[in-house]
Amino acid sequence: MAKPKKPKNVPLQPIGRGITADYARALRKVLQDAFDRVDRELIPQLEYISISAGNYSGTRKDASWPVYLAGLVNSIDTNHNVIAVPAYNLQAESHGLLMSNFNERATNRNLSSIIGVDVATSVVGYSDLMNAWTIENVNLIQSVDSKFFNEIEGMVSRGVRNGTRPETMSKEIRSRYGVTKNRANLIARDQMAKLNGQLTRHRQESLGITEYIWRTSQDERVRTQHSQLNGKRFKYSEPPISCGSSHANPGQCYQCRCTASPVINVDELWA
């Protein structure tokens, strides 16, 4: 049997940008429920809260208004979570599966182009990896919800104490919607890149591949530290310093889009 022809170049491992963008859209859709609830249930109460705080002439101050505000925000948060928690779990699981399938095809295609024959990577340990990623990811996106509601309560509390008019507070609250959506976008990109990198390592190591070439996305957004690693060879068990002063493999630093091209000695493989 003739030895397969050794390829001239190792192809870049794709990172699934379309899946990542779709995941970000799904998260923003769930977050919209929180924004809608604030519009319906909190903003119409701002004038009442301001009156209770004695911010209008001729009104008596009710010292319990902070308790009312906290209870109102907590109720909105709780009711939102009834919808959001299962939705976040569903989206994480479904998009995680999409990324896994994408990564499997890309990794197998990449390895096959190097070795010269079709390759099927192992799924041993796959469930543990996916479950851990899903739990971490859902916790992160839920933290965005929690931060949003904490910020909203703080904004209203400060506004009322400072005598800010309800319509001004309404505008300030709605200005946080875009900020919160951007946080969800960042989490989607970061977590999908991490999952892609973890799956790539898992599948390469299932074939006994222990080393890789660090590959960047080769654009202006690549951080200097990663540009200096581009094209260099590392072991998965001994990752380079790549997250400031911390060691990490490709895709594991915050917002890292780098990938790992496998190191395979084709001559030894077909000797």
N, C-alpha and C positions, 0 to 999 in steps of 0.2 A: 504494500500500500504506500503510495507516494505521500511524503510529508507535506502538509498544507503550507502554502506560501506565507511567509511571515510578513505582516503588514508593515508599511513604512512608518505610520503614525498611530498613536493610541488615541482613539476618538474621545472627545469630551463627554462626560456623563451629564445628560440633561437634568434640569431641576424642577420641571413640572410647573411652569409659570401659570398656565391656564387653570390648573386645579387649584393653585394657591389663590388666584384672583376670584374664582368661584366660591371658595371657602370664605374669603373676606366678605363677599357679597352676602353670603348666608348669615354670617355673624352680624353684619349691619342690619339685616332684616329682623333678627331677633331683638337687637338693641332698640329698634324703632318702637317696639312695644313699650319699653321704658319711657321713651320720649313722649309717646302718645298719652301714657298714663299721667305723666307730669303735666302735660297740656290740659288734660281733662280734670284732674283731681287736685293738683297743687296750685297752679297759676290762678284759677278762679278764687282761691282762698287767700291770696296775698293781701287783698284789701281788708278782709276781715281780720287777718293777723295784725296788720298795721293799726287798725282801729283798736284791737285788743291791747296793743302795746302803747296806746295813748298818743299815737303820732298825728292825730287830727284834733284840732281845737274843739273843746267842748266834750271830749270823750274821756272816760275814766280808764286808767291803766289797769289791766288785768295781768298780774305777775305770772299767771300760769301759761301765757302764750308760748313760751319755749317748749313746754311739755306737749301742748297741742301740736306744734310744728313737728316735733320729733315723732310723735305718734302718727301723724299724717304721712310723713316720709317713710316711716317704717312700714305702714300699711301698704303704701304703693310698692315699696321694695318687695314685700312678702308676696303680694298678689302677682307681681311681675315674675318672681322666681317660680311660681307654680307653672308658668308657661316656659320660662327661659331655661331652667335647669334640664328638663328632658330634651328641649330643643337643642341646647348646646351639646349634650351627650350624643344625640342623633347626628348632628352635623359633624362632630369630631369623628365619630365612628365611620360614617359614610365617606367623608372626604379622606380620612386616614386610609380606608380601604382603596379608594381611587388612587391615592398616591402610592400605596403598596403595589397595586397592579401595574401602575405606570413604571415604578422603579424596577419591578421584576422584568418587564419587557426590555427596559433600557439597559439594565445591568447584564441580562443574558445576551442581548444583541451586542453590547460592548465587548463582553468576554469572548463571544463567538467570533467577532471580527479579529480579535487578537490571536486566539488559538487556531482558528480556521475550521472549527467544527461546531455544531450546535451544542449549547450548554444549558443545563437546567440547574438552578441553584436550590439549595435546601431551604425548607421552611421550619426546621427544628428550632424551637425557641421563639418562633414568630409571634405566637399568641401573647407571651409574656411581654415582649417588646411593645406590641401594639396596645396592650392594656395599660402599661405604664405610661406610654405617650398620651393616651386618651385621658387618663386621670389628671396628669400634669396640665394638659392643654385646657381641659374644662375648668380646672382650678384657676388658671391664669385669666381666662375670659370672664369668669365670674368675679374676679377681682376688679375687672373694669367696671362691671355693674356696681359693685360695692363702692368703689372710688367715686363713681358718678353721683350716687345718692348721697354720699357723705359730703361731696362738694356742693351739691344743690342745697342741702340743709344748712351748711356753713354760709353759703352766699345769702340765703334768705335771712338767717339769723343776724349776720353782720349788717345787711341792708336795713332790716327793721330797726336795729339799734342805732343806726346812723340816720334814720329818718328818710331813707331812700323811697321814692315813690314806687307803687306797685308796678306801673308800666315799665319803669326803668329796670326793676328787678326781673320782670318777665323777659326783657331783651337779653339781660345778662345770663339768665338761665338757659335760654335757647342758644346762646352763643357757645355753650358747653357741649351741645349736641355734636357739632362738627369735631371738636377735640376728642370726644369719646369715640366717635367713629374712626378717627385716625389711630387711636390706641388699638382698636380691634384690628385694623388693617396691619399694623405692625406685628401684633401677636400672630395673625394668620401667616404672614411672610416668614417670621422667625421660626414658628413651630413647624411649618411644612418643610422648611429647609433642614431643620434638625432631624425630622423624621426621615427625610430623603437620605441624609448622611448616615443615619443609624441603620437604615435598611441596606444601603450600599455596603457598609462594613459587614453587616450580618451575612449578606449573600456572598460577598467575596471570601470571608473567613470560612464559610461552609465548604468552600472548595480548597481550603488550605492556603489561601492568599493572605499573607501577613504584612505586606508592604504596599505602598502606593506612591504615586507622584502627585504632589499638591498642584491643583489646577484652579486658577482664578477665572472669573467671568470676563476678564480682559477688557474692562471698560473704565470710565473715569470715576466710577463709584467704589472701585476696589480700594480698601484701606492700605496704606503704605506697608504696614507690617505683613499683610498677606501678599502683596506684590513681591516682597523680598523672599517669600516662601515658594512662589510660583516656579514649577519645574523641578523642585527638589524632592528627594526621595526620603520617606519616613516609614517607620513601623507603626501599625495601629496601636501596639502596646506601649509605644514611646512617642507620643505626639509632641510636636514642637511647641514652643511658646508662641501663642497666636492670639490670645485674648488678653491683651495688655501684658500682664506678667504671669498669666495662667497658661497651662498646656491644654491643647484641644486639637482634635482632628477636624478636617474640613466640614463645614456646615454646622458646627456645634457652638461657635461664638454667636453672639447676638447679631442677627440680621446678616449672617455670613452666607454668601451664595457660592462659595468655593466647593469643589468636588474632588473626589479621590479617584485617580486613574490607576488601575491595578498594575502591579509589577509582576510580570510572568516571564519566566525564562522558557521561551518556546523551544529552544534547542534541546534543553534538558528534558522538557516534557515529551518530545518526540524522538528522543535518543534511542 
